[in-house]
Amino acid sequence: MNTSFDLALAEIRRRDFQPMKLDEPVEIDELPTPALLLDEQALQRNIDKMAGFLGGRGKGFRPHGKTHKCPLIAHRQRAAGAVGVCVAKVSEAVAMVHAGIDDVLVTSPITNLAKARILADLAESARISIVVDQLQGVELLAQAAADGGRLGVVADIDIAMGRTGTRSDEVLLQIAELATSTPVLDFRGVQHYAGHIMHIEGYESRKERSLALWEAVTAKVELLSARGFPCEIVTGCGTGTYNIDSEVAAITDLQVGSYVFMDQEYRLIGSPSAELFDDFEVSLTVATTAISQPTNRAITVDGGYKVFASDSVNPEPLSIAESKFRFAGDEHGVLIYPEGYQEPLLGTVQRFITPHCDPTVNLHDAFWLHRDGMVIERWPITARGCSW
Ligand SMILES: Cc1ncc(COP(=O)(O)O)c(C=O)c1O
C-alpha cells in the first residue's frame, strides 16, 4: 500500500542532487531567464569566512540548509568544518540525507508519527536530531525510534519570539528527563532562535536585544545542568547576530543560514563599521531580461512574484545606477531608471540582488553556477518545495 508519505518520499528520492556541467562555459546573457545565479567564488569565500570566524572563537558551525536547500552547498559547508547542517522540515532532511549529508538537525518541532518514523529511518544511516517543545513530542520520537535508528532530542526554548519553543522550565525539565531515560533517544541539549531580532537595524540595538535573550537561555542551560541534564549542544542564532552570539559562553554552535548568499533585507541592517551589512558577499543574484518598454524611463523585465520572494523590500537592481524595481505581477517587474539614461535596454539582461534569499531560492529549480563571469554548472535545488 502506498501512503501519501510513501509517495512524497519516493518523489524526493528521485530528485537530482549532482552538479550538471555545461560542455562549454557560457555568458550569463546566454542563459534562459529568469535565472538564479550563484557566484561560486563568492559562495566559497562566504563559507570559509564564516567557518573561520566561528572556529576562531571556539564555536561550532551548524549552517542552516533551509536557505539553500542544496546538498551540494551543504557538502561544501561540511568540508569547511561544519559540525552538521540544520534543516527546517523533515522533507528537507530526507533530501539532505539522500544526498549523503550525515548529520542533520531539524529545527522545527513535529506532531505527526509518520514524520517521526521517517526521521527514525534516516537515523539508520545518519545522525539525526530534532527539536521538541512539548512532552508529547518526546513520546512521539520514542515510539518511532523503537523501530528505527536512535534520535537526538534538542529542547526548543522560546524567550520572546512566540513561534516555537517552550517558555516553561517545568516542560523543559520534563523533556530532558524523558529523553534521557528513553533508551532509543539521546538528550542532546537546547535550541534558541530569535528570528524577530535578526533584522533589527543597527548593530548595537541587535546586540543589546540578543545578549539579553541569551542571558535568559543561559540560566535555563544552567538549570538543566544542575538537575543532571548537561547540554552537549546549545544551538541557535542567525546571520544577523553571528558576531554577537559567538561571544556568548553557553552557545556551542551557530545555525547561520543567509550569510551564504546574502540578500537585500540583510544588507540594510548595517554592521558595526558600515551602513550596509557587508561582512559577507552577495553570491546570489537573479538575471532577468528586459522584454518591453511601455513608457519612457521604465522597462519591463520577465521576473515578478514567481521569481523574487519578498516580505518587505524589493529586488535591488545591479546593472543601472539609481534605478528602482517595482513588482508588476506574477511574471513581470518594472525597472524605473534615471532621466538621461541613454542605452537601449530592450533585450538586455538585468540583474538583481534578491530581496529575501530563502524563499526566493524556493521559487527556482536550480542555481546557475558562475565563475569569473562565465556560467559553468547547473546545481539542482534538490529540496525545493520540501516544506512538510
Ligand atoms: C531555527 C533557525 N535557525 C537559523 C536560521 C538562519 O537564520 P539566518 O538566515 O538569519 O542566518 C533560521 C532562519 O529562519 C531559523 O529559522
The ligand as an SDF file (V2000), in Angstrom:
LIG
                    3D

 16 16  0  0  0  0  0  0  0  0999 V2000
   15.6810   27.9690   13.5370 C   0  0  0  0  0  0  0  0  0  0  0  0
   16.5040   28.8020   12.6100 C   0  0  0  0  0  0  0  0  0  0  0  0
   17.8350   28.8210   12.7770 N   0  0  0  0  0  0  0  0  0  0  0  0
   18.6300   29.5220   11.9450 C   0  0  0  0  0  0  0  0  0  0  0  0
   18.1020   30.2750   10.9010 C   0  0  0  0  0  0  0  0  0  0  0  0
   19.0590   31.0130    9.9840 C   0  0  0  0  0  0  0  0  0  0  0  0
   18.9040   32.3500   10.0530 O   0  0  0  0  0  0  0  0  0  0  0  0
   19.5910   33.3780    9.0280 P   0  0  0  0  0  0  0  0  0  0  0  0
   19.1140   33.0690    7.6660 O   0  0  0  0  0  0  0  0  0  0  0  0
   19.1190   34.6680    9.5260 O   0  0  0  0  0  0  0  0  0  0  0  0
   21.0520   33.1910    9.1600 O   0  0  0  0  0  0  0  0  0  0  0  0
   16.7150   30.3030   10.7090 C   0  0  0  0  0  0  0  0  0  0  0  0
   16.1360   31.1330    9.6480 C   0  0  0  0  0  0  0  0  0  0  0  0
   14.9900   31.4370    9.5730 O   0  0  0  0  0  0  0  0  0  0  0  0
   15.8940   29.5330   11.5790 C   0  0  0  0  0  0  0  0  0  0  0  0
   14.5690   29.5160   11.4230 O   0  0  0  0  0  0  0  0  0  0  0  0
  1  2  1  0
  2  3  1  0
  2 15  2  0
  3  4  2  0
  4  5  1  0
  5  6  1  0
  5 12  2  0
  6  7  1  0
  7  8  1  0
  8  9  2  0
  8 10  1  0
  8 11  1  0
 12 13  1  0
 12 15  1  0
 13 14  2  0
 15 16  1  0
M  END
$$$$
